[in-house]
Amino acid sequence: MFLLRWITAPVRLALKIVLLFLAALVVYYVVTLVQVWLTSRQYDPVHAQAIVVMGSAQYDGRPSPDLRARLDQALLLFPQHAHLIVCTGSKELGDHYTEAQACKTYLHSKGIPATRILEVGGRDSWTNLALAAAKLKPLGDTDVLIVTDPFHEDRSMAIATALGLTPHPTPTQTSPIKGTAVIPYFLRTAAAVALGRIIGFEPLHYIGGLAVSARDGG
């Protein structure tokens, strides 16, 4: 009996530690999820220097409904709140246009001068914002309005802050992604934000890139 207690006591202790650790992770994730949701409800169109539009799908040069909602939000903000708009996003294999090109064409068709629109082509949020920061910082334009879907606002602002920008939340008010459809987006975004706060958003970007390369056989 003594031997059994001697063997199981460390096991019980280890089990308690594991359970406490898992409970802490759950609490941390839930808190992050709440913070992501709260940020999605913020709208702070201060006078900044640039508007950064986070990329989304485009179809042969035409913005998707989601991307168009983001661009329409940028149109509402320009020029009263910023003098530049940064369009972000690259293209998928086989596409003729990048997301940034589709954005610029759309904005220009609505009367925004081409000289007031910058293009950067990243494949994910980190790259988009890193390229945007690389263009804006030499101009001294570090105060930015982040235009994206509400569920994506917290993560975009966290990345922008890590890159030396001063972001303000201005999520689109007309996103076609609404109702229960936003739930998986909030869950994924909260997971990314929670992990990014622990290991850093740049390392998380590289890990994501390695995963994509492994999946694609690269």
PyMOL CGO cylinders between C-alpha atoms (Angstrom):
from pymol import cmd
from pymol.cgo import CYLINDER

trace = [
    CYLINDER, 0.00, 0.00, 0.00, 2.85, 2.38, 0.88, 0.3, 1, 1, 1, 1, 1, 1,
    CYLINDER, 2.85, 2.38, 0.88, 4.53, 1.58, -2.45, 0.3, 1, 1, 1, 1, 1, 1,
    CYLINDER, 4.53, 1.58, -2.45, 1.30, 2.35, -4.32, 0.3, 1, 1, 1, 1, 1, 1,
    CYLINDER, 1.30, 2.35, -4.32, 1.00, 5.69, -2.56, 0.3, 1, 1, 1, 1, 1, 1,
    CYLINDER, 1.00, 5.69, -2.56, 4.64, 6.46, -3.33, 0.3, 1, 1, 1, 1, 1, 1,
    CYLINDER, 4.64, 6.46, -3.33, 4.07, 5.75, -7.01, 0.3, 1, 1, 1, 1, 1, 1,
    CYLINDER, 4.07, 5.75, -7.01, 0.75, 7.54, -7.40, 0.3, 1, 1, 1, 1, 1, 1,
    CYLINDER, 0.75, 7.54, -7.40, 1.49, 10.66, -5.36, 0.3, 1, 1, 1, 1, 1, 1,
    CYLINDER, 1.49, 10.66, -5.36, 3.82, 12.18, -8.00, 0.3, 1, 1, 1, 1, 1, 1,
    CYLINDER, 3.82, 12.18, -8.00, 1.33, 11.18, -10.69, 0.3, 1, 1, 1, 1, 1, 1,
    CYLINDER, 1.33, 11.18, -10.69, -1.49, 12.92, -8.85, 0.3, 1, 1, 1, 1, 1, 1,
    CYLINDER, -1.49, 12.92, -8.85, 0.67, 16.01, -8.41, 0.3, 1, 1, 1, 1, 1, 1,
    CYLINDER, 0.67, 16.01, -8.41, 1.59, 16.01, -12.10, 0.3, 1, 1, 1, 1, 1, 1,
    CYLINDER, 1.59, 16.01, -12.10, -2.05, 15.63, -13.04, 0.3, 1, 1, 1, 1, 1, 1,
    CYLINDER, -2.05, 15.63, -13.04, -3.02, 18.56, -10.83, 0.3, 1, 1, 1, 1, 1, 1,
    CYLINDER, -3.02, 18.56, -10.83, -0.30, 20.71, -12.40, 0.3, 1, 1, 1, 1, 1, 1,
    CYLINDER, -0.30, 20.71, -12.40, -1.44, 19.78, -15.91, 0.3, 1, 1, 1, 1, 1, 1,
    CYLINDER, -1.44, 19.78, -15.91, -5.07, 20.52, -15.05, 0.3, 1, 1, 1, 1, 1, 1,
    CYLINDER, -5.07, 20.52, -15.05, -4.17, 23.87, -13.49, 0.3, 1, 1, 1, 1, 1, 1,
    CYLINDER, -4.17, 23.87, -13.49, -2.10, 24.73, -16.56, 0.3, 1, 1, 1, 1, 1, 1,
    CYLINDER, -2.10, 24.73, -16.56, -4.96, 23.82, -18.89, 0.3, 1, 1, 1, 1, 1, 1,
    CYLINDER, -4.96, 23.82, -18.89, -7.40, 25.82, -16.78, 0.3, 1, 1, 1, 1, 1, 1,
    CYLINDER, -7.40, 25.82, -16.78, -5.06, 28.83, -16.95, 0.3, 1, 1, 1, 1, 1, 1,
    CYLINDER, -5.06, 28.83, -16.95, -4.87, 28.49, -20.74, 0.3, 1, 1, 1, 1, 1, 1,
    CYLINDER, -4.87, 28.49, -20.74, -8.66, 28.39, -21.02, 0.3, 1, 1, 1, 1, 1, 1,
    CYLINDER, -8.66, 28.39, -21.02, -9.03, 31.47, -18.82, 0.3, 1, 1, 1, 1, 1, 1,
    CYLINDER, -9.03, 31.47, -18.82, -6.33, 33.29, -20.81, 0.3, 1, 1, 1, 1, 1, 1,
    CYLINDER, -6.33, 33.29, -20.81, -8.03, 32.42, -24.09, 0.3, 1, 1, 1, 1, 1, 1,
    CYLINDER, -8.03, 32.42, -24.09, -11.46, 33.52, -22.85, 0.3, 1, 1, 1, 1, 1, 1,
    CYLINDER, -11.46, 33.52, -22.85, -10.06, 36.83, -21.59, 0.3, 1, 1, 1, 1, 1, 1,
    CYLINDER, -10.06, 36.83, -21.59, -8.35, 37.38, -24.95, 0.3, 1, 1, 1, 1, 1, 1,
    CYLINDER, -8.35, 37.38, -24.95, -11.57, 36.52, -26.78, 0.3, 1, 1, 1, 1, 1, 1,
    CYLINDER, -11.57, 36.52, -26.78, -13.45, 39.10, -24.75, 0.3, 1, 1, 1, 1, 1, 1,
    CYLINDER, -13.45, 39.10, -24.75, -10.77, 41.70, -25.49, 0.3, 1, 1, 1, 1, 1, 1,
    CYLINDER, -10.77, 41.70, -25.49, -10.95, 40.93, -29.23, 0.3, 1, 1, 1, 1, 1, 1,
    CYLINDER, -10.95, 40.93, -29.23, -14.72, 41.34, -29.08, 0.3, 1, 1, 1, 1, 1, 1,
    CYLINDER, -14.72, 41.34, -29.08, -14.50, 44.62, -27.16, 0.3, 1, 1, 1, 1, 1, 1,
    CYLINDER, -14.50, 44.62, -27.16, -12.00, 46.00, -29.67, 0.3, 1, 1, 1, 1, 1, 1,
    CYLINDER, -12.00, 46.00, -29.67, -14.33, 45.03, -32.50, 0.3, 1, 1, 1, 1, 1, 1,
    CYLINDER, -14.33, 45.03, -32.50, -16.90, 47.42, -31.04, 0.3, 1, 1, 1, 1, 1, 1,
    CYLINDER, -16.90, 47.42, -31.04, -14.49, 50.36, -30.86, 0.3, 1, 1, 1, 1, 1, 1,
    CYLINDER, -14.49, 50.36, -30.86, -14.54, 53.07, -33.50, 0.3, 1, 1, 1, 1, 1, 1,
    CYLINDER, -14.54, 53.07, -33.50, -12.10, 55.95, -33.09, 0.3, 1, 1, 1, 1, 1, 1,
    CYLINDER, -12.10, 55.95, -33.09, -11.78, 58.03, -36.29, 0.3, 1, 1, 1, 1, 1, 1,
    CYLINDER, -11.78, 58.03, -36.29, -9.25, 60.51, -34.96, 0.3, 1, 1, 1, 1, 1, 1,
    CYLINDER, -9.25, 60.51, -34.96, -7.26, 62.80, -37.22, 0.3, 1, 1, 1, 1, 1, 1,
    CYLINDER, -7.26, 62.80, -37.22, -4.36, 60.59, -38.29, 0.3, 1, 1, 1, 1, 1, 1,
    CYLINDER, -4.36, 60.59, -38.29, -1.87, 60.59, -41.14, 0.3, 1, 1, 1, 1, 1, 1,
    CYLINDER, -1.87, 60.59, -41.14, -2.74, 57.44, -43.08, 0.3, 1, 1, 1, 1, 1, 1,
    CYLINDER, -2.74, 57.44, -43.08, -5.49, 54.89, -43.46, 0.3, 1, 1, 1, 1, 1, 1,
    CYLINDER, -5.49, 54.89, -43.46, -4.34, 51.29, -43.76, 0.3, 1, 1, 1, 1, 1, 1,
    CYLINDER, -4.34, 51.29, -43.76, -6.85, 49.03, -45.48, 0.3, 1, 1, 1, 1, 1, 1,
    CYLINDER, -6.85, 49.03, -45.48, -6.24, 45.38, -44.70, 0.3, 1, 1, 1, 1, 1, 1,
    CYLINDER, -6.24, 45.38, -44.70, -6.51, 43.21, -47.80, 0.3, 1, 1, 1, 1, 1, 1,
    CYLINDER, -6.51, 43.21, -47.80, -9.17, 40.65, -48.56, 0.3, 1, 1, 1, 1, 1, 1,
    CYLINDER, -9.17, 40.65, -48.56, -10.26, 38.65, -51.59, 0.3, 1, 1, 1, 1, 1, 1,
    CYLINDER, -10.26, 38.65, -51.59, -10.55, 40.17, -55.05, 0.3, 1, 1, 1, 1, 1, 1,
    CYLINDER, -10.55, 40.17, -55.05, -11.99, 38.69, -58.22, 0.3, 1, 1, 1, 1, 1, 1,
    CYLINDER, -11.99, 38.69, -58.22, -10.13, 39.59, -61.41, 0.3, 1, 1, 1, 1, 1, 1,
    CYLINDER, -10.13, 39.59, -61.41, -9.51, 43.12, -60.19, 0.3, 1, 1, 1, 1, 1, 1,
    CYLINDER, -9.51, 43.12, -60.19, -12.90, 43.57, -58.53, 0.3, 1, 1, 1, 1, 1, 1,
    CYLINDER, -12.90, 43.57, -58.53, -12.99, 43.76, -54.73, 0.3, 1, 1, 1, 1, 1, 1,
    CYLINDER, -12.99, 43.76, -54.73, -15.01, 41.07, -52.99, 0.3, 1, 1, 1, 1, 1, 1,
    CYLINDER, -15.01, 41.07, -52.99, -18.01, 42.28, -50.95, 0.3, 1, 1, 1, 1, 1, 1,
    CYLINDER, -18.01, 42.28, -50.95, -15.87, 42.07, -47.81, 0.3, 1, 1, 1, 1, 1, 1,
    CYLINDER, -15.87, 42.07, -47.81, -13.02, 44.06, -49.32, 0.3, 1, 1, 1, 1, 1, 1,
    CYLINDER, -13.02, 44.06, -49.32, -15.45, 46.59, -50.81, 0.3, 1, 1, 1, 1, 1, 1,
    CYLINDER, -15.45, 46.59, -50.81, -16.93, 47.18, -47.35, 0.3, 1, 1, 1, 1, 1, 1,
    CYLINDER, -16.93, 47.18, -47.35, -13.45, 47.98, -46.05, 0.3, 1, 1, 1, 1, 1, 1,
    CYLINDER, -13.45, 47.98, -46.05, -12.76, 50.32, -48.97, 0.3, 1, 1, 1, 1, 1, 1,
    CYLINDER, -12.76, 50.32, -48.97, -16.07, 52.12, -48.53, 0.3, 1, 1, 1, 1, 1, 1,
    CYLINDER, -16.07, 52.12, -48.53, -15.09, 52.70, -44.91, 0.3, 1, 1, 1, 1, 1, 1,
    CYLINDER, -15.09, 52.70, -44.91, -11.79, 54.21, -46.06, 0.3, 1, 1, 1, 1, 1, 1,
    CYLINDER, -11.79, 54.21, -46.06, -13.70, 56.48, -48.43, 0.3, 1, 1, 1, 1, 1, 1,
    CYLINDER, -13.70, 56.48, -48.43, -15.75, 57.77, -45.50, 0.3, 1, 1, 1, 1, 1, 1,
    CYLINDER, -15.75, 57.77, -45.50, -12.58, 58.58, -43.57, 0.3, 1, 1, 1, 1, 1, 1,
    CYLINDER, -12.58, 58.58, -43.57, -10.60, 60.22, -46.39, 0.3, 1, 1, 1, 1, 1, 1,
    CYLINDER, -10.60, 60.22, -46.39, -9.63, 63.07, -46.52, 0.3, 1, 1, 1, 1, 1, 1,
    CYLINDER, -9.63, 63.07, -46.52, -11.07, 64.42, -43.26, 0.3, 1, 1, 1, 1, 1, 1,
    CYLINDER, -11.07, 64.42, -43.26, -9.05, 62.02, -41.11, 0.3, 1, 1, 1, 1, 1, 1,
    CYLINDER, -9.05, 62.02, -41.11, -5.93, 61.20, -43.17, 0.3, 1, 1, 1, 1, 1, 1,
    CYLINDER, -5.93, 61.20, -43.17, -4.06, 62.29, -46.29, 0.3, 1, 1, 1, 1, 1, 1,
    CYLINDER, -4.06, 62.29, -46.29, -2.92, 58.84, -47.47, 0.3, 1, 1, 1, 1, 1, 1,
    CYLINDER, -2.92, 58.84, -47.47, -4.53, 55.45, -47.99, 0.3, 1, 1, 1, 1, 1, 1,
    CYLINDER, -4.53, 55.45, -47.99, -2.38, 52.33, -47.94, 0.3, 1, 1, 1, 1, 1, 1,
    CYLINDER, -2.38, 52.33, -47.94, -3.87, 49.39, -49.85, 0.3, 1, 1, 1, 1, 1, 1,
    CYLINDER, -3.87, 49.39, -49.85, -2.51, 46.01, -48.81, 0.3, 1, 1, 1, 1, 1, 1,
    CYLINDER, -2.51, 46.01, -48.81, -2.60, 42.44, -50.08, 0.3, 1, 1, 1, 1, 1, 1,
    CYLINDER, -2.60, 42.44, -50.08, -0.90, 40.27, -52.67, 0.3, 1, 1, 1, 1, 1, 1,
    CYLINDER, -0.90, 40.27, -52.67, -2.48, 37.75, -55.05, 0.3, 1, 1, 1, 1, 1, 1,
    CYLINDER, -2.48, 37.75, -55.05, -3.18, 34.05, -55.20, 0.3, 1, 1, 1, 1, 1, 1,
    CYLINDER, -3.18, 34.05, -55.20, -1.65, 31.75, -57.78, 0.3, 1, 1, 1, 1, 1, 1,
    CYLINDER, -1.65, 31.75, -57.78, -3.30, 32.39, -61.13, 0.3, 1, 1, 1, 1, 1, 1,
    CYLINDER, -3.30, 32.39, -61.13, -4.63, 35.84, -60.24, 0.3, 1, 1, 1, 1, 1, 1,
    CYLINDER, -4.63, 35.84, -60.24, -3.90, 38.74, -62.58, 0.3, 1, 1, 1, 1, 1, 1,
    CYLINDER, -3.90, 38.74, -62.58, -4.27, 41.43, -59.94, 0.3, 1, 1, 1, 1, 1, 1,
    CYLINDER, -4.27, 41.43, -59.94, -3.18, 41.84, -56.36, 0.3, 1, 1, 1, 1, 1, 1,
    CYLINDER, -3.18, 41.84, -56.36, -5.64, 42.79, -53.65, 0.3, 1, 1, 1, 1, 1, 1,
    CYLINDER, -5.64, 42.79, -53.65, -3.79, 46.10, -53.35, 0.3, 1, 1, 1, 1, 1, 1,
    CYLINDER, -3.79, 46.10, -53.35, -4.20, 46.78, -57.07, 0.3, 1, 1, 1, 1, 1, 1,
    CYLINDER, -4.20, 46.78, -57.07, -7.92, 46.01, -56.92, 0.3, 1, 1, 1, 1, 1, 1,
    CYLINDER, -7.92, 46.01, -56.92, -8.19, 48.36, -53.92, 0.3, 1, 1, 1, 1, 1, 1,
    CYLINDER, -8.19, 48.36, -53.92, -6.38, 51.19, -55.68, 0.3, 1, 1, 1, 1, 1, 1,
    CYLINDER, -6.38, 51.19, -55.68, -8.47, 50.84, -58.83, 0.3, 1, 1, 1, 1, 1, 1,
    CYLINDER, -8.47, 50.84, -58.83, -11.68, 50.93, -56.79, 0.3, 1, 1, 1, 1, 1, 1,
    CYLINDER, -11.68, 50.93, -56.79, -10.63, 53.93, -54.71, 0.3, 1, 1, 1, 1, 1, 1,
    CYLINDER, -10.63, 53.93, -54.71, -9.39, 55.83, -57.77, 0.3, 1, 1, 1, 1, 1, 1,
    CYLINDER, -9.39, 55.83, -57.77, -12.73, 55.18, -59.52, 0.3, 1, 1, 1, 1, 1, 1,
    CYLINDER, -12.73, 55.18, -59.52, -14.41, 56.83, -56.52, 0.3, 1, 1, 1, 1, 1, 1,
    CYLINDER, -14.41, 56.83, -56.52, -12.34, 59.99, -56.89, 0.3, 1, 1, 1, 1, 1, 1,
    CYLINDER, -12.34, 59.99, -56.89, -9.30, 59.38, -54.69, 0.3, 1, 1, 1, 1, 1, 1,
    CYLINDER, -9.30, 59.38, -54.69, -6.16, 60.76, -56.44, 0.3, 1, 1, 1, 1, 1, 1,
    CYLINDER, -6.16, 60.76, -56.44, -3.70, 58.02, -57.36, 0.3, 1, 1, 1, 1, 1, 1,
    CYLINDER, -3.70, 58.02, -57.36, -0.93, 60.04, -55.69, 0.3, 1, 1, 1, 1, 1, 1,
    CYLINDER, -0.93, 60.04, -55.69, -2.74, 59.59, -52.36, 0.3, 1, 1, 1, 1, 1, 1,
    CYLINDER, -2.74, 59.59, -52.36, -2.83, 55.80, -52.60, 0.3, 1, 1, 1, 1, 1, 1,
    CYLINDER, -2.83, 55.80, -52.60, 0.10, 53.53, -51.71, 0.3, 1, 1, 1, 1, 1, 1,
    CYLINDER, 0.10, 53.53, -51.71, 0.23, 49.81, -52.52, 0.3, 1, 1, 1, 1, 1, 1,
    CYLINDER, 0.23, 49.81, -52.52, 1.92, 47.01, -50.60, 0.3, 1, 1, 1, 1, 1, 1,
    CYLINDER, 1.92, 47.01, -50.60, 1.48, 43.33, -51.34, 0.3, 1, 1, 1, 1, 1, 1,
    CYLINDER, 1.48, 43.33, -51.34, 1.70, 40.99, -48.39, 0.3, 1, 1, 1, 1, 1, 1,
    CYLINDER, 1.70, 40.99, -48.39, 0.24, 37.51, -48.03, 0.3, 1, 1, 1, 1, 1, 1,
    CYLINDER, 0.24, 37.51, -48.03, -0.82, 37.87, -44.40, 0.3, 1, 1, 1, 1, 1, 1,
    CYLINDER, -0.82, 37.87, -44.40, -1.56, 40.50, -41.79, 0.3, 1, 1, 1, 1, 1, 1,
    CYLINDER, -1.56, 40.50, -41.79, 2.01, 40.72, -40.49, 0.3, 1, 1, 1, 1, 1, 1,
    CYLINDER, 2.01, 40.72, -40.49, 3.55, 41.16, -43.94, 0.3, 1, 1, 1, 1, 1, 1,
    CYLINDER, 3.55, 41.16, -43.94, 0.91, 43.65, -45.04, 0.3, 1, 1, 1, 1, 1, 1,
    CYLINDER, 0.91, 43.65, -45.04, 1.48, 45.83, -42.00, 0.3, 1, 1, 1, 1, 1, 1,
    CYLINDER, 1.48, 45.83, -42.00, 5.26, 45.40, -42.06, 0.3, 1, 1, 1, 1, 1, 1,
    CYLINDER, 5.26, 45.40, -42.06, 5.37, 46.60, -45.68, 0.3, 1, 1, 1, 1, 1, 1,
    CYLINDER, 5.37, 46.60, -45.68, 2.97, 49.42, -44.88, 0.3, 1, 1, 1, 1, 1, 1,
    CYLINDER, 2.97, 49.42, -44.88, 5.13, 50.49, -41.93, 0.3, 1, 1, 1, 1, 1, 1,
    CYLINDER, 5.13, 50.49, -41.93, 8.24, 50.40, -44.14, 0.3, 1, 1, 1, 1, 1, 1,
    CYLINDER, 8.24, 50.40, -44.14, 6.60, 52.92, -46.49, 0.3, 1, 1, 1, 1, 1, 1,
    CYLINDER, 6.60, 52.92, -46.49, 4.98, 55.13, -43.88, 0.3, 1, 1, 1, 1, 1, 1,
    CYLINDER, 4.98, 55.13, -43.88, 7.74, 55.48, -41.30, 0.3, 1, 1, 1, 1, 1, 1,
    CYLINDER, 7.74, 55.48, -41.30, 10.22, 57.25, -43.64, 0.3, 1, 1, 1, 1, 1, 1,
    CYLINDER, 10.22, 57.25, -43.64, 7.44, 59.76, -44.37, 0.3, 1, 1, 1, 1, 1, 1,
    CYLINDER, 7.44, 59.76, -44.37, 6.83, 60.27, -40.65, 0.3, 1, 1, 1, 1, 1, 1,
    CYLINDER, 6.83, 60.27, -40.65, 3.28, 58.99, -41.09, 0.3, 1, 1, 1, 1, 1, 1,
    CYLINDER, 3.28, 58.99, -41.09, 3.05, 56.60, -38.15, 0.3, 1, 1, 1, 1, 1, 1,
    CYLINDER, 3.05, 56.60, -38.15, -0.36, 57.62, -36.82, 0.3, 1, 1, 1, 1, 1, 1,
    CYLINDER, -0.36, 57.62, -36.82, -2.75, 55.34, -38.70, 0.3, 1, 1, 1, 1, 1, 1,
    CYLINDER, -2.75, 55.34, -38.70, -6.38, 54.30, -38.89, 0.3, 1, 1, 1, 1, 1, 1,
    CYLINDER, -6.38, 54.30, -38.89, -6.76, 50.54, -39.31, 0.3, 1, 1, 1, 1, 1, 1,
    CYLINDER, -6.76, 50.54, -39.31, -9.65, 49.57, -41.57, 0.3, 1, 1, 1, 1, 1, 1,
    CYLINDER, -9.65, 49.57, -41.57, -10.60, 45.91, -41.54, 0.3, 1, 1, 1, 1, 1, 1,
    CYLINDER, -10.60, 45.91, -41.54, -13.47, 43.72, -40.35, 0.3, 1, 1, 1, 1, 1, 1,
    CYLINDER, -13.47, 43.72, -40.35, -14.39, 44.19, -36.67, 0.3, 1, 1, 1, 1, 1, 1,
    CYLINDER, -14.39, 44.19, -36.67, -13.26, 40.68, -35.69, 0.3, 1, 1, 1, 1, 1, 1,
    CYLINDER, -13.26, 40.68, -35.69, -9.83, 41.37, -37.22, 0.3, 1, 1, 1, 1, 1, 1,
    CYLINDER, -9.83, 41.37, -37.22, -9.28, 44.79, -35.65, 0.3, 1, 1, 1, 1, 1, 1,
    CYLINDER, -9.28, 44.79, -35.65, -7.59, 43.72, -32.40, 0.3, 1, 1, 1, 1, 1, 1,
    CYLINDER, -7.59, 43.72, -32.40, -5.02, 41.54, -34.12, 0.3, 1, 1, 1, 1, 1, 1,
    CYLINDER, -5.02, 41.54, -34.12, -4.26, 44.16, -36.79, 0.3, 1, 1, 1, 1, 1, 1,
    CYLINDER, -4.26, 44.16, -36.79, -3.77, 46.84, -34.16, 0.3, 1, 1, 1, 1, 1, 1,
    CYLINDER, -3.77, 46.84, -34.16, -1.52, 44.60, -32.06, 0.3, 1, 1, 1, 1, 1, 1,
    CYLINDER, -1.52, 44.60, -32.06, 0.69, 43.88, -35.07, 0.3, 1, 1, 1, 1, 1, 1,
    CYLINDER, 0.69, 43.88, -35.07, 0.75, 47.55, -36.10, 0.3, 1, 1, 1, 1, 1, 1,
    CYLINDER, 0.75, 47.55, -36.10, 1.85, 48.52, -32.59, 0.3, 1, 1, 1, 1, 1, 1,
    CYLINDER, 1.85, 48.52, -32.59, 4.61, 45.90, -32.63, 0.3, 1, 1, 1, 1, 1, 1,
    CYLINDER, 4.61, 45.90, -32.63, 5.85, 47.42, -35.89, 0.3, 1, 1, 1, 1, 1, 1,
    CYLINDER, 5.85, 47.42, -35.89, 6.15, 50.92, -34.45, 0.3, 1, 1, 1, 1, 1, 1,
    CYLINDER, 6.15, 50.92, -34.45, 2.89, 52.40, -35.73, 0.3, 1, 1, 1, 1, 1, 1,
    CYLINDER, 2.89, 52.40, -35.73, 0.27, 54.13, -33.60, 0.3, 1, 1, 1, 1, 1, 1,
    CYLINDER, 0.27, 54.13, -33.60, -3.01, 52.52, -34.69, 0.3, 1, 1, 1, 1, 1, 1,
    CYLINDER, -3.01, 52.52, -34.69, -6.59, 53.61, -34.10, 0.3, 1, 1, 1, 1, 1, 1,
    CYLINDER, -6.59, 53.61, -34.10, -9.59, 51.31, -34.64, 0.3, 1, 1, 1, 1, 1, 1,
    CYLINDER, -9.59, 51.31, -34.64, -11.90, 52.18, -37.53, 0.3, 1, 1, 1, 1, 1, 1,
    CYLINDER, -11.90, 52.18, -37.53, -13.44, 48.85, -38.52, 0.3, 1, 1, 1, 1, 1, 1,
    CYLINDER, -13.44, 48.85, -38.52, -15.87, 48.74, -41.40, 0.3, 1, 1, 1, 1, 1, 1,
    CYLINDER, -15.87, 48.74, -41.40, -19.46, 49.25, -40.34, 0.3, 1, 1, 1, 1, 1, 1,
    CYLINDER, -19.46, 49.25, -40.34, -20.89, 47.39, -43.35, 0.3, 1, 1, 1, 1, 1, 1,
    CYLINDER, -20.89, 47.39, -43.35, -19.10, 44.03, -43.35, 0.3, 1, 1, 1, 1, 1, 1,
    CYLINDER, -19.10, 44.03, -43.35, -21.08, 41.28, -45.11, 0.3, 1, 1, 1, 1, 1, 1,
    CYLINDER, -21.08, 41.28, -45.11, -19.77, 38.86, -42.49, 0.3, 1, 1, 1, 1, 1, 1,
    CYLINDER, -19.77, 38.86, -42.49, -22.32, 39.15, -39.71, 0.3, 1, 1, 1, 1, 1, 1,
    CYLINDER, -22.32, 39.15, -39.71, -24.52, 37.21, -37.34, 0.3, 1, 1, 1, 1, 1, 1,
    CYLINDER, -24.52, 37.21, -37.34, -23.37, 33.75, -36.35, 0.3, 1, 1, 1, 1, 1, 1,
    CYLINDER, -23.37, 33.75, -36.35, -21.01, 33.69, -39.35, 0.3, 1, 1, 1, 1, 1, 1,
    CYLINDER, -21.01, 33.69, -39.35, -18.54, 35.84, -37.39, 0.3, 1, 1, 1, 1, 1, 1,
    CYLINDER, -18.54, 35.84, -37.39, -18.16, 33.32, -34.55, 0.3, 1, 1, 1, 1, 1, 1,
    CYLINDER, -18.16, 33.32, -34.55, -15.41, 31.18, -36.14, 0.3, 1, 1, 1, 1, 1, 1,
    CYLINDER, -15.41, 31.18, -36.14, -13.57, 34.34, -37.20, 0.3, 1, 1, 1, 1, 1, 1,
    CYLINDER, -13.57, 34.34, -37.20, -13.60, 35.65, -33.63, 0.3, 1, 1, 1, 1, 1, 1,
    CYLINDER, -13.60, 35.65, -33.63, -12.43, 32.28, -32.29, 0.3, 1, 1, 1, 1, 1, 1,
    CYLINDER, -12.43, 32.28, -32.29, -9.53, 32.04, -34.74, 0.3, 1, 1, 1, 1, 1, 1,
    CYLINDER, -9.53, 32.04, -34.74, -8.52, 35.65, -34.24, 0.3, 1, 1, 1, 1, 1, 1,
    CYLINDER, -8.52, 35.65, -34.24, -8.54, 35.28, -30.45, 0.3, 1, 1, 1, 1, 1, 1,
    CYLINDER, -8.54, 35.28, -30.45, -6.31, 32.20, -30.73, 0.3, 1, 1, 1, 1, 1, 1,
    CYLINDER, -6.31, 32.20, -30.73, -3.86, 34.10, -32.95, 0.3, 1, 1, 1, 1, 1, 1,
    CYLINDER, -3.86, 34.10, -32.95, -3.81, 37.11, -30.63, 0.3, 1, 1, 1, 1, 1, 1,
    CYLINDER, -3.81, 37.11, -30.63, -3.38, 34.94, -27.54, 0.3, 1, 1, 1, 1, 1, 1,
    CYLINDER, -3.38, 34.94, -27.54, -0.44, 33.07, -29.08, 0.3, 1, 1, 1, 1, 1, 1,
    CYLINDER, -0.44, 33.07, -29.08, 1.05, 36.24, -30.57, 0.3, 1, 1, 1, 1, 1, 1,
    CYLINDER, 1.05, 36.24, -30.57, 1.14, 37.88, -27.15, 0.3, 1, 1, 1, 1, 1, 1,
    CYLINDER, 1.14, 37.88, -27.15, 3.10, 34.96, -25.79, 0.3, 1, 1, 1, 1, 1, 1,
    CYLINDER, 3.10, 34.96, -25.79, 5.67, 34.31, -28.52, 0.3, 1, 1, 1, 1, 1, 1,
    CYLINDER, 5.67, 34.31, -28.52, 5.45, 37.58, -30.45, 0.3, 1, 1, 1, 1, 1, 1,
    CYLINDER, 5.45, 37.58, -30.45, 3.57, 38.32, -33.65, 0.3, 1, 1, 1, 1, 1, 1,
    CYLINDER, 3.57, 38.32, -33.65, 6.65, 38.19, -35.86, 0.3, 1, 1, 1, 1, 1, 1,
    CYLINDER, 6.65, 38.19, -35.86, 7.67, 34.66, -34.74, 0.3, 1, 1, 1, 1, 1, 1,
    CYLINDER, 7.67, 34.66, -34.74, 4.03, 33.63, -35.13, 0.3, 1, 1, 1, 1, 1, 1,
    CYLINDER, 4.03, 33.63, -35.13, 4.15, 34.94, -38.71, 0.3, 1, 1, 1, 1, 1, 1,
    CYLINDER, 4.15, 34.94, -38.71, 7.22, 32.82, -39.48, 0.3, 1, 1, 1, 1, 1, 1,
    CYLINDER, 7.22, 32.82, -39.48, 5.69, 29.73, -37.90, 0.3, 1, 1, 1, 1, 1, 1,
    CYLINDER, 5.69, 29.73, -37.90, 2.59, 30.25, -40.02, 0.3, 1, 1, 1, 1, 1, 1,
    CYLINDER, 2.59, 30.25, -40.02, 4.77, 30.59, -43.11, 0.3, 1, 1, 1, 1, 1, 1,
    CYLINDER, 4.77, 30.59, -43.11, 6.57, 27.34, -42.35, 0.3, 1, 1, 1, 1, 1, 1,
    CYLINDER, 6.57, 27.34, -42.35, 3.24, 25.59, -41.88, 0.3, 1, 1, 1, 1, 1, 1,
    CYLINDER, 3.24, 25.59, -41.88, 1.98, 26.85, -45.24, 0.3, 1, 1, 1, 1, 1, 1,
    CYLINDER, 1.98, 26.85, -45.24, 5.20, 25.80, -46.95, 0.3, 1, 1, 1, 1, 1, 1,
    CYLINDER, 5.20, 25.80, -46.95, 4.97, 22.33, -45.44, 0.3, 1, 1, 1, 1, 1, 1,
    CYLINDER, 4.97, 22.33, -45.44, 1.34, 22.03, -46.50, 0.3, 1, 1, 1, 1, 1, 1,
    CYLINDER, 1.34, 22.03, -46.50, 2.13, 23.10, -50.05, 0.3, 1, 1, 1, 1, 1, 1,
    CYLINDER, 2.13, 23.10, -50.05, 5.20, 20.89, -50.20, 0.3, 1, 1, 1, 1, 1, 1,
    CYLINDER, 5.20, 20.89, -50.20, 7.54, 23.87, -50.45, 0.3, 1, 1, 1, 1, 1, 1,
]
cmd.load_cgo(trace, "trace")
